[in-house]
């Protein structure tokens, strides 16, 4: 059986009893790291970086989607106007399971944990 050096090391760690499940594997090979984020610092940096920036995004609630679908069926480039887009500033959210994120005056549940 051809094993690379990392696989050989895994087998050695299993034989010595240091590795017996996924958590002990992560611990034995130094894959457990904890990061502490200063939320206030991250928010301030985000606000500084995004201060005067707006992003052009499609307005799916307007005519944009109808024109897009029509273009797909007719194989012609849709004739978009400025009214088919929104100009928005970037927003941030702190992903806490169960929290609510709002965008464009609509609220969405945060599902990540």
N, C-alpha and C positions, 0 to 999 in steps of 0.2 A: 504494500500500500504506500503510495507516494503522498507524503504530508509535507506541507510547507512549515516553516519554523513557528508560525503563530499557532497552527493546529497542533503541533507537537507540544507547545507550551500549554495549550488548553488541556491536553491529555495529562500532562504532568500535574497541573493544578487540580484536575479531577481526582487523580490517584492520591495526591496528598490530602485531599478533603477540603481544599480551599474553595473549589467550585463544585456546587451541588444543585444550584438552580440559577435562574436568569439574574436575579439580584446579586448573588455571590459572584457570578461571572463579571458583571459590570464593576463590582467592587474590586475584584482581584486584578483587573486589567486597567483600572483607573479611569473608567468611563463615567463615573458618578461625579458630576460637578454641580455646584449650586451657584446660581447667579442671583444677586440681589440688585434690583433696579430701583434707582431713586426716581419715583414717579414724577415728582415736581420738576426735577432736572430734565427728564425726558419730554415732558409737556412743554416746558420753556424752550427747549431746543427745537421741538417741532414747530411751535408758534413762530420762533425766530426764522427758521428755514422757509416756512410757508407764508410769511407775512403778506407779501403783495402778489402772490401767485394765484391765478384762477385756472381752472381746467375746463376744457370744452368737452362736454359729454352729450350723447344723444338724449333727446327728450322723448322717451318711449310712450309718454302719455299723450303726445301730440300726433302730428302727421308722420313723424319719422318712421314708425314701424310700418305703416301702410305703404309708404314710398319704398321702403326697403324690401318688403315682400313683393310688391309690384315689380321692382327691378329684378328680383330673383326669377320671377316667372317670365318676364319679357326679355331677359338677358341684356337689358340696357342699364346704363348707370343711372341711378335715381337722381332726380333734380332736387337736391336738398337746399333749403333756404336757412337763413340765420334763425328763424323761428323754430327750426327743427332741432335746435341744440340749446343746452343750458350751460351757463358759465357758473361754476361753483368753486368755492374754496375747499381745500382739503379739510377733513375733520379727523379727530382721533377718538378712540374709545379704549377704555381699559377693560380687557376681556375678563369679566367676572361672570361665571355661569349664572344665568338667571337675570342678568342685567338687561336693560333695554337700550338699544342704540337707535338714535333718530337720524334720519336723512331726508331732506326735502319735506319736512313737516310730517313724515311718516315714521312710525316706530316699528322696530324689528327686534325680536328677542336674540340675545347672544347665546349661541348654543355650544361654543367651544369650552372645553374644560382644561 
